[in-house]
C-alpha cells in the first residue's frame, strides 16, 4: 500500500509517495505530525477498500447477477471514497501543522500576543474542521458497508463487518480530535455548530454499526 505524503509546513508542495511502513514510521516518531486524525483516515480508507473488494467479488459472481449493477456502483463509490480519504489525511496533517506554526508565533508584547491568539483560533478551527469532515467520510464507509450487506454473499459478510468496524472506529477517533481542539477554541458559535454535526454523525454511525452487527 502506498500513500501520498503531504507537507504540513508547505501546503502547496507536491506530495510524495510513501509506503504504509514508511507512514507508520513517521507516525511512531517524535514528530507530532502525523497524529491520530491522520491515522483515522487510513483506517476508514481500509474499510472502504474492503467494501470495494466484497462488491467486486460479488459483481463477478453469476450467483449474484441480480445484484451485479448495484455491486459495481458500490465498488466505484468505495474507490472514490478512498481517494477522498487520502485528501482528508493530507488536509488533517496540514491543519495540525498550522496549529503548531501558530503556537510558535512570538508573544513578548501585547500586540504579538493578540496576533498569536487570533492566528491560533483560526488554526484551531481548521484543525477541528478537518477531522470533522473526515468523520463524515468515515460515516460514508459505514453506509457503503450497510449497502453492500444487501448483497446476499454470506461468505464475505465478515469482511463487511470489519469494514463497518473500521469506519466506526475512524469516526470516533476523528471525534476525539474535533473535541480536543474545542477545548482551546474561544468561538462558542463555531464550537456549537461543529459539535452538532459531530453528534449527528455519531448517532447515525452507532445505529448502522448495531444493525450490521446484528445482521452478521
C-alpha positions as a LaTeX table, in Angstrom:
\begin{tabular}{lrrr}
\hline
Residue & $x$ (\AA) & $y$ (\AA) & $z$ (\AA) \\
\hline
Unk1 & 0.00 & 0.00 & 0.00 \\
Unk2 & 1.33 & 3.44 & $-0.91$ \\
Unk3 & 0.26 & 6.79 & 0.44 \\
Unk4 & 0.71 & 10.33 & $-0.76$ \\
Unk5 & 2.73 & 12.34 & 1.71 \\
Unk6 & 1.74 & 15.92 & 2.42 \\
Unk7 & 3.97 & 18.62 & 3.83 \\
Unk8 & 2.38 & 20.23 & 6.88 \\
Unk9 & 4.65 & 23.25 & 6.67 \\
Unk10 & 4.25 & 23.73 & 2.92 \\
Unk11 & 0.62 & 23.03 & 1.88 \\
Unk12 & 1.30 & 23.74 & $-1.80$ \\
Unk13 & 4.29 & 21.42 & $-2.04$ \\
Unk14 & 3.78 & 18.45 & $-4.36$ \\
Unk15 & 3.02 & 15.36 & $-2.29$ \\
Unk16 & 5.41 & 12.45 & $-2.47$ \\
Unk17 & 4.52 & 8.78 & $-2.27$ \\
Unk18 & 5.36 & 6.64 & 0.74 \\
Unk19 & 4.66 & 3.06 & 1.73 \\
Unk20 & 2.42 & 2.14 & 4.61 \\
Unk21 & 5.51 & 1.11 & 6.57 \\
Unk22 & 7.13 & 4.49 & 5.95 \\
Unk23 & 3.97 & 6.21 & 7.12 \\
Unk24 & 3.91 & 4.04 & 10.25 \\
Unk25 & 7.49 & 5.06 & 10.95 \\
Unk26 & 6.54 & 8.73 & 10.70 \\
Unk27 & 3.54 & 8.09 & 12.92 \\
Unk28 & 5.77 & 6.44 & 15.54 \\
Unk29 & 8.33 & 9.25 & 15.54 \\
Unk30 & 8.62 & 12.12 & 18.00 \\
Unk31 & 7.16 & 14.46 & 15.38 \\
Unk32 & 3.58 & 15.47 & 16.31 \\
Unk33 & 2.55 & 15.27 & 12.64 \\
Unk34 & 1.03 & 12.89 & 11.57 \\
Unk35 & $-1.20$ & 12.09 & 14.51 \\
Unk36 & $-4.45$ & 10.39 & 15.38 \\
Unk37 & $-6.62$ & 12.29 & 12.92 \\
Unk38 & $-4.37$ & 11.37 & 10.04 \\
Unk39 & $-4.24$ & 7.72 & 11.10 \\
Unk40 & $-8.03$ & 7.61 & 11.40 \\
Unk41 & $-8.44$ & 8.41 & 7.72 \\
Unk42 & $-6.28$ & 5.42 & 6.80 \\
Unk43 & $-8.43$ & 3.16 & 8.97 \\
Unk44 & $-11.54$ & 4.44 & 7.19 \\
Unk45 & $-9.85$ & 4.00 & 3.81 \\
Unk46 & $-9.10$ & 0.37 & 4.64 \\
Unk47 & $-12.78$ & $-0.08$ & 5.47 \\
Unk48 & $-13.77$ & 1.40 & 2.13 \\
Unk49 & $-11.27$ & $-0.87$ & 0.38 \\
Unk50 & $-12.85$ & $-3.92$ & 1.99 \\
Unk51 & $-16.28$ & $-2.83$ & 0.81 \\
Unk52 & $-14.91$ & $-2.44$ & $-2.72$ \\
Unk53 & $-13.40$ & $-5.93$ & $-2.56$ \\
Unk54 & $-16.68$ & $-7.52$ & $-1.47$ \\
Unk55 & $-18.61$ & $-5.59$ & $-4.12$ \\
Unk56 & $-16.22$ & $-6.57$ & $-6.92$ \\
Unk57 & $-16.17$ & $-10.24$ & $-5.99$ \\
Unk58 & $-19.95$ & $-10.27$ & $-5.80$ \\
Unk59 & $-20.34$ & $-8.38$ & $-9.08$ \\
Unk60 & $-18.26$ & $-11.00$ & $-10.85$ \\
Unk61 & $-20.13$ & $-13.96$ & $-9.42$ \\
Unk62 & $-23.05$ & $-15.20$ & $-11.58$ \\
Unk63 & $-24.75$ & $-16.33$ & $-8.41$ \\
Unk64 & $-25.39$ & $-12.66$ & $-7.53$ \\
Unk65 & $-26.24$ & $-11.46$ & $-11.04$ \\
Unk66 & $-29.35$ & $-9.68$ & $-9.79$ \\
Unk67 & $-27.12$ & $-7.50$ & $-7.62$ \\
Unk68 & $-24.28$ & $-7.02$ & $-10.11$ \\
Unk69 & $-25.19$ & $-3.47$ & $-11.13$ \\
Unk70 & $-25.53$ & $-2.25$ & $-7.55$ \\
Unk71 & $-22.33$ & $-4.07$ & $-6.58$ \\
Unk72 & $-20.45$ & $-2.31$ & $-9.36$ \\
Unk73 & $-21.77$ & 1.06 & $-8.18$ \\
Unk74 & $-20.76$ & 0.31 & $-4.60$ \\
Unk75 & $-17.26$ & $-0.65$ & $-5.73$ \\
Unk76 & $-16.91$ & 2.57 & $-7.72$ \\
Unk77 & $-18.20$ & 4.72 & $-4.87$ \\
Unk78 & $-15.86$ & 2.98 & $-2.43$ \\
Unk79 & $-12.89$ & 3.71 & $-4.68$ \\
Unk80 & $-13.89$ & 7.37 & $-4.85$ \\
Unk81 & $-14.26$ & 7.44 & $-1.07$ \\
Unk82 & $-10.74$ & 6.09 & $-0.61$ \\
Unk83 & $-9.41$ & 8.92 & $-2.77$ \\
Unk84 & $-11.34$ & 11.48 & $-0.73$ \\
Unk85 & $-9.93$ & 9.99 & 2.46 \\
Unk86 & $-6.41$ & 10.35 & 1.05 \\
Unk87 & $-7.05$ & 14.07 & 0.61 \\
Unk88 & $-8.62$ & 14.20 & 4.09 \\
Unk89 & $-5.45$ & 12.73 & 5.58 \\
Unk90 & $-3.29$ & 15.32 & 3.85 \\
Unk91 & $-5.64$ & 18.08 & 4.98 \\
Unk92 & $-5.57$ & 16.86 & 8.58 \\
Unk93 & $-1.77$ & 16.88 & 8.64 \\
Unk94 & $-1.62$ & 20.40 & 7.19 \\
Unk95 & $-4.26$ & 21.64 & 9.63 \\
Unk96 & $-2.43$ & 20.36 & 12.66 \\
Unk97 & 0.79 & 21.76 & 11.24 \\
Unk98 & $-0.96$ & 25.12 & 11.16 \\
Unk99 & $-1.66$ & 24.89 & 14.88 \\
Unk100 & 1.98 & 24.09 & 15.57 \\
Unk101 & 3.08 & 27.08 & 13.50 \\
Unk102 & 0.63 & 29.40 & 15.28 \\
Unk103 & 1.89 & 28.23 & 18.66 \\
Unk104 & 5.41 & 29.22 & 17.63 \\
Unk105 & 4.48 & 32.85 & 16.98 \\
Unk106 & 6.11 & 35.35 & 19.34 \\
Unk107 & 4.17 & 36.62 & 22.33 \\
Unk108 & 6.53 & 39.03 & 24.04 \\
Unk109 & 4.36 & 42.14 & 23.53 \\
Unk110 & 0.61 & 42.72 & 23.86 \\
Unk111 & 0.39 & 43.18 & 20.08 \\
Unk112 & 2.24 & 39.95 & 19.40 \\
Unk113 & 0.13 & 38.16 & 21.96 \\
Unk114 & $-3.07$ & 39.36 & 20.27 \\
Unk115 & $-1.83$ & 38.38 & 16.82 \\
Unk116 & $-0.80$ & 34.96 & 18.08 \\
Unk117 & $-4.14$ & 34.45 & 19.82 \\
Unk118 & $-6.10$ & 35.28 & 16.65 \\
Unk119 & $-3.87$ & 33.09 & 14.48 \\
Unk120 & $-4.21$ & 30.22 & 16.90 \\
Unk121 & $-8.01$ & 30.50 & 16.93 \\
Unk122 & $-8.10$ & 30.31 & 13.13 \\
Unk123 & $-5.72$ & 27.36 & 13.12 \\
Unk124 & $-7.68$ & 25.51 & 15.80 \\
Unk125 & $-10.91$ & 25.98 & 13.90 \\
Unk126 & $-9.31$ & 24.46 & 10.80 \\
Unk127 & $-7.81$ & 21.67 & 12.90 \\
Unk128 & $-11.27$ & 20.82 & 14.22 \\
Unk129 & $-12.95$ & 21.13 & 10.83 \\
Unk130 & $-10.54$ & 18.70 & 9.14 \\
Unk131 & $-11.32$ & 15.67 & 11.35 \\
Unk132 & $-14.99$ & 16.67 & 11.39 \\
Unk133 & $-15.10$ & 16.36 & 7.61 \\
Unk134 & $-13.08$ & 13.15 & 7.85 \\
Unk135 & $-15.71$ & 11.81 & 10.27 \\
Unk136 & $-18.34$ & 12.40 & 7.59 \\
Unk137 & $-16.25$ & 10.33 & 5.18 \\
Unk138 & $-15.86$ & 7.56 & 7.75 \\
Unk139 & $-19.64$ & 7.58 & 8.11 \\
Unk140 & $-19.89$ & 7.10 & 4.37 \\
Unk141 & $-17.75$ & 3.97 & 4.70 \\
Unk142 & $-20.32$ & 2.65 & 7.16 \\
Unk143 & $-23.17$ & 3.48 & 4.81 \\
Unk144 & $-21.44$ & 1.65 & 1.97 \\
Unk145 & $-20.88$ & $-1.35$ & 4.24 \\
Unk146 & $-24.58$ & $-1.44$ & 5.01 \\
Unk147 & $-25.49$ & $-1.20$ & 1.33 \\
Unk148 & $-23.08$ & $-3.98$ & 0.41 \\
Unk149 & $-24.61$ & $-6.16$ & 3.07 \\
Unk150 & $-27.79$ & $-6.24$ & 0.98 \\
Unk151 & $-25.91$ & $-8.44$ & $-1.49$ \\
Unk152 & $-26.58$ & $-11.97$ & $-0.16$ \\
Unk153 & $-22.93$ & $-13.07$ & $-0.29$ \\
Unk154 & $-22.68$ & $-14.53$ & 3.19 \\
Unk155 & $-19.16$ & $-15.85$ & 2.68 \\
Unk156 & $-17.88$ & $-12.26$ & 2.68 \\
Unk157 & $-20.10$ & $-10.92$ & 5.46 \\
Unk158 & $-17.21$ & $-10.88$ & 7.92 \\
Unk159 & $-15.26$ & $-8.57$ & 5.61 \\
Unk160 & $-18.16$ & $-6.14$ & 5.63 \\
Unk161 & $-18.28$ & $-6.43$ & 9.40 \\
Unk162 & $-14.60$ & $-5.46$ & 9.51 \\
Unk163 & $-15.25$ & $-2.58$ & 7.12 \\
Unk164 & $-18.04$ & $-1.28$ & 9.34 \\
Unk165 & $-15.94$ & $-1.58$ & 12.48 \\
Unk166 & $-13.10$ & 0.28 & 10.77 \\
Unk167 & $-15.47$ & 3.04 & 9.66 \\
Unk168 & $-16.93$ & 3.41 & 13.14 \\
Unk169 & $-13.52$ & 3.36 & 14.81 \\
Unk170 & $-12.25$ & 6.01 & 12.41 \\
Unk171 & $-15.28$ & 8.21 & 13.05 \\
Unk172 & $-14.90$ & 8.02 & 16.81 \\
Unk173 & $-11.17$ & 8.66 & 16.51 \\
Unk174 & $-11.92$ & 11.76 & 14.47 \\
Unk175 & $-14.36$ & 12.85 & 17.17 \\
Unk176 & $-11.57$ & 12.90 & 19.75 \\
Unk177 & $-9.59$ & 15.23 & 17.51 \\
Unk178 & $-12.53$ & 17.56 & 16.95 \\
Unk179 & $-13.29$ & 17.85 & 20.64 \\
Unk180 & $-9.71$ & 18.30 & 21.82 \\
Unk181 & $-9.46$ & 21.40 & 19.62 \\
Unk182 & $-12.74$ & 22.68 & 21.04 \\
Unk183 & $-11.11$ & 22.77 & 24.48 \\
Unk184 & $-8.78$ & 25.53 & 23.27 \\
Unk185 & $-11.13$ & 27.46 & 20.96 \\
Unk186 & $-12.98$ & 30.60 & 22.01 \\
Unk187 & $-15.69$ & 30.91 & 19.33 \\
Unk188 & $-18.73$ & 29.36 & 21.02 \\
Unk189 & $-20.84$ & 29.52 & 17.86 \\
Unk190 & $-18.32$ & 27.54 & 15.83 \\
Unk191 & $-17.90$ & 25.00 & 18.63 \\
Unk192 & $-21.66$ & 24.55 & 18.88 \\
Unk193 & $-22.14$ & 24.13 & 15.13 \\
Unk194 & $-19.29$ & 21.65 & 14.82 \\
Unk195 & $-20.47$ & 19.72 & 17.86 \\
Unk196 & $-23.99$ & 19.43 & 16.46 \\
Unk197 & $-22.68$ & 17.98 & 13.20 \\
Unk198 & $-20.40$ & 15.58 & 15.02 \\
Unk199 & $-23.14$ & 14.28 & 17.30 \\
Unk200 & $-25.38$ & 13.63 & 14.28 \\
Unk201 & $-22.60$ & 11.62 & 12.63 \\
Unk202 & $-22.06$ & 9.62 & 15.82 \\
Unk203 & $-25.75$ & 8.80 & 16.20 \\
Unk204 & $-26.06$ & 7.54 & 12.65 \\
Unk205 & $-22.79$ & 5.61 & 12.84 \\
Unk206 & $-23.81$ & 3.85 & 16.03 \\
Unk207 & $-27.18$ & 2.89 & 14.55 \\
Unk208 & $-25.62$ & 1.50 & 11.36 \\
Unk209 & $-22.97$ & $-0.41$ & 13.26 \\
Unk210 & $-25.52$ & $-2.03$ & 15.53 \\
Unk211 & $-27.62$ & $-3.02$ & 12.53 \\
Unk212 & $-24.62$ & $-4.57$ & 10.78 \\
Unk213 & $-23.52$ & $-6.44$ & 13.90 \\
Unk214 & $-26.97$ & $-7.95$ & 14.32 \\
Unk215 & $-27.28$ & $-8.81$ & 10.65 \\
Unk216 & $-23.93$ & $-10.60$ & 10.59 \\
\hline
\end{tabular}
